[in-house]
């Protein structure tokens, strides 16, 4: 147990050191990934399907603080309501007054986007921090770059942005790509939803493991022997 606690402390110390050393890169990557995650589905559907014709914030949002602080509903119910509360949405009008497509972002989506963005930002900050220290730690500068960049790219281009809500099916971004080019059956959309969620979890776990690994090495004491 003691060794585990020390290992966790060393990892956290290393992550903090890497972020401090590359705070500009960390913030830049995190902000870029967050906005891409937030807007990519609407941009994609606007390009390949039809430009959006309507954007709005939830007009009820000013009442949210009063509702959360009130005792009218149990705390669990208020938190569940907050988790699924839509913040804003895009949609494109279709023929005969119908909706061609729609995309909404709720509170849980924003939390997931923020977590993913901070994780990827920390990865790149740690990777460059590790590269700067390569002569001291005996680490080859090219190691891990392609894998980390590919993981971040996958996250931005469709994994961490799902599952967001699409009007009519609740499909994530991978089905959004399918919806943009062809009408898919509900069974296919359901399958792609499951695939997207599993892929999202796998990518996030891989990036988290990479951050922990780089943080553990970055947290080594200056007088500790260099790891190969």
Secondary structure, DSSP 4 states (H G I P E B T S, - for coil): -HHHHHHHHHHHHHHHHHHHHTHHHHHHHHHHHHHHHHHHHHHHHHHHT----EEEE-TTGGGHHHHHH-SSS-HHHHHHHHHT-EEEEEEEE-GGG-EEEEEEEEHHHHHHHHHHHHHHHHHHHHHHHHHHTHHHHT--TTTTHHHHHHHHHHIIIIITT-S-EETTT---HHHHHHHHHSPPPHHHHHHHHHHHHHHHHHHHHHHHHHHHHHHHHHTS-TTSPPP-
